[in-house]
Amino acid sequence: MIDSQTRNLTLWNLSVAFVAFVVACFLGFYQVVERSGLFEFLKSERLYFTSVSTHGVLMAFVLTTFFIMGFGYYTAVTSLKRPVWKPALAWAGFGLTLLGTVMAAIPLVAGKASVLYTFYPPIQASPWFYIGAALLVVGSWVWCAIMVIMAVQWKKDNPGQPLPLAMYATTANALLWLWTSAGVAMEVVFQLIPWSLGWMDAIDPGLSRTLFAWTLHPIVYFWLLPAYTALYCFVPRAAGGYLFSDEMARFAFLGLLVFSLPIGFHHLYMDPEQGSGWKLLHGVGTFLVTVPTLVTGFTVLASMEIAGRLRGGKGLFGWIGALPWSNPMVLAAILAFLMLILGGFGGIINASYALNAMIHNTAWVPGHFHLIFAGTTIIMYFAITYHLWPRLTGKALYSNNLALVQLWTWFVGMTMLSTPWHVLGLLGQPRRISEVTYNSLLTLAWQPYELFMIMGGAVLLGSAILFAYLLIKSLGSTVAASDLEPAYAEPIHAPRDLPGWVENIKLWNVVIGALMLLSFGYPILQFFFLKTYDSIPWGY
Amino acid sequence: MHIDPLEKKWLYITFGMVGLFLGAIFISALISGIHPPSNVETIDSARLHLSEEFAEDNLGVKIQSDGSIRVTMVAGRYGFFPRHITLPADTTITFRWASIDVLHGVHMPMTNMSTMVVPGYVAEVTTEFPKPGDYPMLCNEYCGTGHDFMWSKVTVVDKQTWERQHPSSKGDES
């Protein structure tokens, strides 16, 4: 069993993550009911946009950051078999992130920061919101530093040995987050905070959008990488087999780190402040970053097939039935894949340079990211938590069957929510509206889908409550956990003779820096030599 | 290093797929000339009323000397101005947009008339509408608590009707 310091760090980080998650699930359910327009008494634009802003910040910034930090500490300690580097610093980072969260949450809940999680200047929020968001990010940089330092120290003590795969992935994610968050950090520090404090009269929303686009795409990979880590490092063993390829997994993580960064302009395809050539360049990069995900799909499915055949599965598809579906990790992986395939298909449409115009800012977009993020990513977060909880608390999970029910209901609920959402987008419904006021026949076609989405939302809320119930109930369990050892999958071929560049952190940073300069250098600089006109702050 | 032959095959398939997608995008972009709105043109959003193009009297539908149509519109909380325009089907139409206040997005559902309207910048979209009918023109970017109510109307009429209504090439706001 791991030391109590790491146990507490991980438990506290995960607990903050899941408190945010459950609160945000209640808000999500309220939103899906309110926007349907079926309940007259619920109508309130002010409350709705307060809720959407809070839901977005809690899910995208708080749940993810704390979960990733908690899981990272566990991974580093168990895979490297050494304690956390400077635990006091790790706690300070946790405290800073939490302080930032609270500082941002107060104006959010009070309706003083209804600017959505993407900020949207020149609409202005309370300065506390921006300062809190900045502290949240800075706190998470402490975690990044600890992860990178632990990896480097281990390499020094184990010359010639490849980093354990789980730590390789975690280090890649820490570096990814440092690069990713630089964009939003520049926006908040150089534009939003001085502007909201009145030190600057006006800012350029074109520059703000460009800087936010820097962050907006790789951030989803920051959220997704822990899910991929579990798919490579936990799932093959949980299924009763071996990892098909340790080396391809490393290439996939490296590819995600390098190529997810210079491609953010597919969020700006419809924006007037960037030229078409830059958008096309980022569009090409967006398609290239599908390669590591397709590689992941192959390797993980191959690993599961090996497990299924080892368990006696026969024929082309017989191995699927032979998999241990009653293991939460395996079940979650299967469900996550189903949603990833559908979500990936939608993503290719979003990424398409010309096709994007049909679905930009329609309901299709939240439908898409709820499949990939709230579906694939979060369902793997659940599985990781079911895997870690007994190892952290020393107590057995209260009920394996309830965990399976929870995963299935989350999958069913997310399918019921996101399928009609996609259809609504194709029928022209915009995202981010709290009610339908357009005096048009078209909107009549939207109503049945809204009803279906409410049912999906209800199933999801039930599933989220069940998740919290299971974790709390397990804390009081009297049955000791039977297996407390970390359970990393063994690869069929151990990695050997890896070329030096695979683990050369300095080289990665140089390559990323060059790519970022190429794809963001001119697009950011142009704002300093174009004759631009800044915007004064507006309320909402 | 060990790369399985199956993995190699899958990598070829993967790159083949990506190549196919990118090929389709490059053909539509470089040969058919389909690009998203990207004209990088700045304007002072606080002084639109003093600008030539976006002054209130100059907004609306204009027939150009070459027969094409230019629509100049302003986005502001909470509407697109002018509030109702009529346009011909099967005709090349260029929309020019500016915001008087915050960030907006404009979309006509079931068409590719879509662009962000960022304060400080002019957005330009060129498109054609194949199907006559009434279309809502709605704001698809959060712009304040009245965002839900931000929409205007576009009527697309067939080309013959439009030409009857506008006999001279110098038509005015319809």
HADDOCK unambig.tbl for C-alpha pairs under 7 A between the chains (distance, minus, plus):
assign (segid A and resid 45 and name CA) (segid B and resid 145 and name CA) 5.65 0.50 0.50
assign (segid A and resid 46 and name CA) (segid B and resid 145 and name CA) 6.00 0.50 0.50
assign (segid A and resid 122 and name CA) (segid B and resid 102 and name CA) 5.75 0.50 0.50
assign (segid A and resid 123 and name CA) (segid B and resid 102 and name CA) 6.58 0.50 0.50
assign (segid A and resid 205 and name CA) (segid B and resid 119 and name CA) 6.98 0.50 0.50
assign (segid A and resid 206 and name CA) (segid B and resid 118 and name CA) 6.91 0.50 0.50
assign (segid A and resid 269 and name CA) (segid B and resid 36 and name CA) 5.97 0.50 0.50
assign (segid A and resid 270 and name CA) (segid B and resid 36 and name CA) 5.86 0.50 0.50
assign (segid A and resid 270 and name CA) (segid B and resid 37 and name CA) 5.77 0.50 0.50
assign (segid A and resid 270 and name CA) (segid B and resid 115 and name CA) 4.89 0.50 0.50
assign (segid A and resid 270 and name CA) (segid B and resid 116 and name CA) 5.57 0.50 0.50
assign (segid A and resid 271 and name CA) (segid B and resid 37 and name CA) 6.60 0.50 0.50
assign (segid A and resid 271 and name CA) (segid B and resid 38 and name CA) 6.53 0.50 0.50
assign (segid A and resid 271 and name CA) (segid B and resid 115 and name CA) 6.45 0.50 0.50
assign (segid A and resid 271 and name CA) (segid B and resid 116 and name CA) 5.12 0.50 0.50
assign (segid A and resid 272 and name CA) (segid B and resid 37 and name CA) 5.89 0.50 0.50
assign (segid A and resid 272 and name CA) (segid B and resid 38 and name CA) 4.69 0.50 0.50
assign (segid A and resid 272 and name CA) (segid B and resid 39 and name CA) 5.85 0.50 0.50
assign (segid A and resid 272 and name CA) (segid B and resid 40 and name CA) 5.50 0.50 0.50
assign (segid A and resid 272 and name CA) (segid B and resid 116 and name CA) 6.85 0.50 0.50
assign (segid A and resid 272 and name CA) (segid B and resid 121 and name CA) 6.51 0.50 0.50
assign (segid A and resid 272 and name CA) (segid B and resid 122 and name CA) 6.69 0.50 0.50
assign (segid A and resid 272 and name CA) (segid B and resid 123 and name CA) 5.08 0.50 0.50
assign (segid A and resid 273 and name CA) (segid B and resid 38 and name CA) 6.65 0.50 0.50
assign (segid A and resid 273 and name CA) (segid B and resid 40 and name CA) 4.69 0.50 0.50
assign (segid A and resid 273 and name CA) (segid B and resid 121 and name CA) 6.50 0.50 0.50
assign (segid A and resid 274 and name CA) (segid B and resid 38 and name CA) 5.76 0.50 0.50
assign (segid A and resid 274 and name CA) (segid B and resid 40 and name CA) 5.77 0.50 0.50
assign (segid A and resid 275 and name CA) (segid B and resid 38 and name CA) 4.77 0.50 0.50
assign (segid A and resid 275 and name CA) (segid B and resid 39 and name CA) 6.23 0.50 0.50
assign (segid A and resid 275 and name CA) (segid B and resid 40 and name CA) 6.08 0.50 0.50
assign (segid A and resid 276 and name CA) (segid B and resid 35 and name CA) 6.64 0.50 0.50
assign (segid A and resid 276 and name CA) (segid B and resid 36 and name CA) 6.89 0.50 0.50
assign (segid A and resid 276 and name CA) (segid B and resid 38 and name CA) 5.34 0.50 0.50
assign (segid A and resid 284 and name CA) (segid B and resid 22 and name CA) 6.84 0.50 0.50
assign (segid A and resid 287 and name CA) (segid B and resid 18 and name CA) 6.25 0.50 0.50
assign (segid A and resid 291 and name CA) (segid B and resid 14 and name CA) 6.46 0.50 0.50
assign (segid A and resid 294 and name CA) (segid B and resid 14 and name CA) 6.95 0.50 0.50
assign (segid A and resid 352 and name CA) (segid B and resid 25 and name CA) 6.86 0.50 0.50
assign (segid A and resid 353 and name CA) (segid B and resid 25 and name CA) 6.59 0.50 0.50
assign (segid A and resid 354 and name CA) (segid B and resid 34 and name CA) 6.45 0.50 0.50
assign (segid A and resid 354 and name CA) (segid B and resid 35 and name CA) 6.20 0.50 0.50
assign (segid A and resid 354 and name CA) (segid B and resid 36 and name CA) 6.31 0.50 0.50
assign (segid A and resid 357 and name CA) (segid B and resid 112 and name CA) 5.43 0.50 0.50
assign (segid A and resid 357 and name CA) (segid B and resid 114 and name CA) 5.80 0.50 0.50
assign (segid A and resid 358 and name CA) (segid B and resid 111 and name CA) 6.71 0.50 0.50
assign (segid A and resid 358 and name CA) (segid B and resid 112 and name CA) 5.23 0.50 0.50
assign (segid A and resid 361 and name CA) (segid B and resid 140 and name CA) 5.86 0.50 0.50
assign (segid A and resid 361 and name CA) (segid B and resid 141 and name CA) 6.95 0.50 0.50
assign (segid A and resid 427 and name CA) (segid B and resid 109 and name CA) 6.96 0.50 0.50
assign (segid A and resid 427 and name CA) (segid B and resid 110 and name CA) 6.77 0.50 0.50
assign (segid A and resid 428 and name CA) (segid B and resid 109 and name CA) 4.33 0.50 0.50
assign (segid A and resid 428 and name CA) (segid B and resid 110 and name CA) 6.03 0.50 0.50
assign (segid A and resid 430 and name CA) (segid B and resid 140 and name CA) 5.14 0.50 0.50
assign (segid A and resid 431 and name CA) (segid B and resid 140 and name CA) 6.58 0.50 0.50
assign (segid A and resid 432 and name CA) (segid B and resid 142 and name CA) 6.20 0.50 0.50
assign (segid A and resid 433 and name CA) (segid B and resid 148 and name CA) 5.42 0.50 0.50
assign (segid A and resid 434 and name CA) (segid B and resid 148 and name CA) 6.45 0.50 0.50
assign (segid A and resid 435 and name CA) (segid B and resid 148 and name CA) 6.29 0.50 0.50
assign (segid A and resid 436 and name CA) (segid B and resid 148 and name CA) 6.82 0.50 0.50
assign (segid A and resid 437 and name CA) (segid B and resid 148 and name CA) 6.59 0.50 0.50
assign (segid A and resid 437 and name CA) (segid B and resid 149 and name CA) 6.12 0.50 0.50
assign (segid A and resid 438 and name CA) (segid B and resid 151 and name CA) 6.87 0.50 0.50
assign (segid A and resid 440 and name CA) (segid B and resid 136 and name CA) 6.61 0.50 0.50
assign (segid A and resid 495 and name CA) (segid B and resid 1 and name CA) 6.78 0.50 0.50
assign (segid A and resid 496 and name CA) (segid B and resid 1 and name CA) 5.90 0.50 0.50
assign (segid A and resid 497 and name CA) (segid B and resid 1 and name CA) 5.60 0.50 0.50
assign (segid A and resid 498 and name CA) (segid B and resid 1 and name CA) 5.71 0.50 0.50
assign (segid A and resid 531 and name CA) (segid B and resid 42 and name CA) 6.97 0.50 0.50
assign (segid A and resid 532 and name CA) (segid B and resid 42 and name CA) 5.91 0.50 0.50
assign (segid A and resid 532 and name CA) (segid B and resid 120 and name CA) 6.72 0.50 0.50
assign (segid A and resid 533 and name CA) (segid B and resid 43 and name CA) 6.66 0.50 0.50
assign (segid A and resid 533 and name CA) (segid B and resid 44 and name CA) 5.31 0.50 0.50
assign (segid A and resid 533 and name CA) (segid B and resid 120 and name CA) 5.30 0.50 0.50
assign (segid A and resid 534 and name CA) (segid B and resid 120 and name CA) 6.56 0.50 0.50
assign (segid A and resid 535 and name CA) (segid B and resid 119 and name CA) 6.89 0.50 0.50
assign (segid A and resid 540 and name CA) (segid B and resid 144 and name CA) 4.16 0.50 0.50
assign (segid A and resid 540 and name CA) (segid B and resid 145 and name CA) 5.76 0.50 0.50
